[in-house]
Amino acid sequence: MGFCKIFCKLVLILINIIFLLLGLAFFIPGVMFKAESPIIKERIDPFLESLNDMITNTDYVSSGEKIDFESIFSGLATGLIVFGLLLIVLTLAVMIGSCCLNIFLIIYAIFVFALILVQAILLGMFFTEKFDDKMKTNIEETIRDKYRGTDKFDIDSVLINLIHLKWECCGVNGFRDFDTAKVWERNRTKEITVGSQTIKQSVVLATPISCCKMKGSFPSADPVEPKTCALIPGTIPGVNTPIDQISNRDVKCWDKIKDEIESKKGLIVGVGCGLIGFQLLLAILAIIAYITTRNEKNSKVNYA
């Protein structure tokens, strides 16, 4: 009985030391993101600026705006901090329960069982059509209500642009999704020099610049045809390049995203089931350690 107690507690402590380090690995970067640490910004800003250069290398964008670091990474920072703190608290509970307060082991086990239940429910929901519909609807609503353009750095605009660039597509169901975009700045102007005069030409964008076909590798790439790729065909006289050669406007992002999810389902199931099984083992070890320690104390009391 004594060996079983020591073995279970030793395994729990060793494994949770790893989780403690993992918790710190999430918590510290989260705090650094939240505080806009120069160490983080000097690594992230060049990527964002490169992204901005790529999707604004055209005559029909505004001068852009300052990178809103807080808007882009605030949610990520909060998630890292909360997840890191959760891991740290759980590992400390195991260590305290193993060395002195035995009740912490059963509290840990109950929490892990609750976590397993939540993960099992989420894993089951992942394979339902309702999950797919919800994800698709969320992206559609983001385009309709929050998307502002390729030269904007709020989190919603950046995410939609990244989806376009990663999967070489345009909108959830094609470029017509942007017909209902409420805050997208589709009316743009371009200055044209004719002789000694500068004329401003107004145009209406048919798609975001991020829907254009790109040359080069992400994030160091430029639109194949920056002057017309986002316009309605025929807007610029004398330019008749077939639209499908310069734009991804008819490529549906949802089809690409769905294919990506389908290709990863086996991996997700394997990782999810493995994680649940591992957590179940930890909970069982905690219960065994709790019971053996309690029985040992009771036997000492009875013996006395």
Secondary structure as UniProt FT lines:
FT   HELIX           2..34
FT   TURN            35..36
FT   HELIX           38..55
FT   TURN            59..60
FT   HELIX           69..99
FT   HELIX           103..126
FT   HELIX           129..145
FT   TURN            150..151
FT   HELIX           155..167
FT   TURN            171..173
FT   HELIX           175..180
FT   STRAND          187..194
FT   TURN            195..196
FT   STRAND          197..205
FT   HELIX           209..211
FT   STRAND          214..217
FT   TURN            218..219
FT   STRAND          220..223
FT   TURN            226..230
FT   TURN            233..234
FT   TURN            237..238
FT   HELIX           243..246
FT   TURN            249..250
FT   HELIX           253..303
//
